[in-house]
Amino acid sequence: MTKDKMLKALSEFFTSKGVETMTLSEYKSYGQEAPVKAIYVKRQLGSWKRVIAAMNKWYPVTLTPVVKEEKPKAAPKKKVEKKDVE
C-alpha cells in the first residue's frame, strides 16, 4: 500500500469515527477495525505526529456539524377557574 492510499484510508476512517485526530494508542485500540496497521503507517512516514500532519495536508478530515432539531415548546395550559354556583 502506498503512502497516498494509507493516508486516504486513515482520513476516511477518522471521518467515519467523527474525529479530526486521535492518538496512537486510541488508533491501536480499534484493532481489526482500523484500515491500516499503525506500524506500517509509521514505517512509511516516521512518527505518529508526522502521519497526522501529512493526512491533514493531503486529505483533510471534514466533519459536518450535527444540527439538532429543537422541538417546539408546548403552549402553557390555561387555568380554568370554577365558579361557585349557589
C-alpha positions in Angstrom: 0.0 0.0 0.0 1.4 3.4 -0.9 1.6 6.4 1.4 -1.2 8.1 -0.6 -3.6 5.2 -0.1 -2.7 4.8 3.5 -3.4 8.5 4.3 -6.7 8.4 2.3 -7.8 5.3 4.2 -6.9 7.0 7.5 -8.8 10.1 6.6 -11.9 8.2 5.7 -11.6 6.2 8.9 -11.3 9.3 11.1 -14.3 10.8 9.3 -16.4 7.7 9.9 -15.5 7.9 13.6 -16.3 11.6 13.7 -12.9 12.8 15.0 -10.3 15.1 13.5 -7.4 13.4 15.2 -6.6 10.6 17.6 -3.6 9.4 19.5 -1.6 6.3 18.5 -3.0 4.3 21.4 -6.6 5.3 20.5 -6.0 4.2 16.9 -4.4 0.9 18.0 -7.4 0.2 20.3 -9.7 -0.2 17.2 -7.7 -3.4 16.3 -9.1 -5.1 13.2 -11.5 -2.2 12.5 -8.6 0.1 11.6 -7.9 0.2 7.9 -4.1 0.0 8.2 -1.9 -1.2 11.0 -0.2 1.6 12.8 3.3 0.1 12.4 3.0 0.2 8.6 2.0 3.8 8.5 4.7 4.8 11.0 7.3 2.9 8.9 6.4 5.0 5.8 6.1 8.4 7.4 8.1 8.3 10.7 6.3 9.5 13.9 2.6 9.5 14.5 2.5 13.3 14.6 4.0 13.3 11.1 1.3 10.8 10.0 -1.4 13.1 11.3 0.2 16.2 9.7 0.5 14.6 6.3 -3.0 13.3 6.5 -4.4 16.7 7.3 -2.4 18.2 4.4 -3.3 15.7 1.7 -6.7 14.5 2.8 -8.1 16.9 5.5 -10.8 15.5 7.7 -14.0 17.5 7.1 -16.7 16.9 9.7 -20.2 18.2 9.1 -21.7 19.6 12.3 -24.7 17.8 13.5 -27.7 20.1 13.7 -30.2 19.2 16.5 -33.8 20.0 15.8 -35.4 21.9 18.5 -38.9 20.7 19.3 -41.5 23.5 19.6 -42.4 24.1 23.2 -45.9 23.4 24.2 -48.1 26.3 24.9 -48.7 26.7 28.6 -52.1 25.4 29.8 -54.7 27.9 30.6 -56.0 27.7 34.1 -59.8 27.4 34.2 -61.4 28.8 37.3 -64.5 27.2 38.5 -67.3 29.5 39.6 -69.2 28.7 42.8 -72.8 28.1 42.0 -75.2 28.8 44.8 
